Amino acid sequence: MAKQDDYLKTAIRLPRQLHALILDAAKQSGQSINSEMIIRIQQSFGKKNDSPLLLSMATQIEVLTEKIDALVSELASKK
């Protein structure tokens, strides 16, 4: 399972129109904006051979990891 250390948090500025396109695509695919962007960036580097099922599974793992991390942080702050 992916760990927090496996990811780097970064901020980017996007044109409003591009952000809207990504947001719409994420909603249509049932994914977070972050997941949608990761998949699209991976594909631009030649990961197009990955099946949609594998990409979807990777996205779901990422989403679950983010949720687990949030819950762990929430629990830690309550101690």
C-alpha positions in Angstrom: 0.0 0.0 0.0 1.2 3.5 -0.8 2.6 5.5 2.1 2.5 9.2 2.7 6.2 9.3 2.0 5.6 7.9 -1.5 3.9 11.2 -2.4 5.0 14.8 -2.7 2.5 17.6 -2.2 2.7 20.4 -4.7 0.6 23.3 -5.8 0.2 24.4 -9.4 -1.7 27.3 -11.0 -4.0 26.2 -13.7 -6.0 28.3 -16.1 -9.6 28.4 -15.0 -10.8 26.7 -18.2 -8.3 23.8 -17.8 -9.3 23.4 -14.1 -13.0 23.2 -15.2 -12.2 20.5 -17.7 -10.3 18.5 -15.2 -13.1 18.9 -12.6 -15.7 17.8 -15.1 -13.6 14.8 -16.2 -13.0 13.8 -12.5 -16.8 14.0 -11.8 -17.6 11.9 -14.9 -15.0 9.2 -13.9 -16.0 9.3 -10.2 -12.5 10.3 -9.1 -10.9 13.1 -7.2 -9.3 15.9 -9.2 -5.9 14.8 -7.8 -6.5 11.2 -9.2 -7.7 12.5 -12.5 -4.6 14.7 -12.9 -2.2 11.9 -11.9 -3.7 9.5 -14.4 -3.6 12.0 -17.2 0.0 13.0 -16.3 1.1 9.3 -16.2 -0.5 8.7 -19.6 1.4 11.6 -21.1 4.6 9.8 -20.1 3.7 6.7 -22.0 1.7 4.8 -19.4 -1.0 4.4 -22.0 -0.4 0.6 -22.0 -1.9 0.4 -18.5 -5.5 -0.9 -18.8 -8.3 1.4 -17.6 -9.0 -1.2 -14.9 -5.5 -1.0 -13.5 -5.6 2.8 -13.6 -8.9 2.8 -11.9 -7.7 0.4 -9.2 -4.6 2.6 -8.7 -6.8 5.6 -8.3 -9.1 3.8 -5.8 -6.0 2.8 -3.8 -4.9 6.4 -3.8 -8.3 7.7 -2.7 -8.5 5.1 0.1 -4.9 6.0 1.2 -5.9 9.7 1.4 -8.9 8.8 3.5 -6.9 6.6 5.8 -4.3 9.3 6.2 -7.0 11.8 7.0 -8.5 9.5 9.6 -5.2 8.8 11.2 -4.5 12.5 11.4 -7.9 13.1 12.9 -7.4 10.4 15.5 -3.9 11.7 16.3 -5.2 15.2 16.9 -7.8 13.9 19.4 -5.1 12.3 21.6 
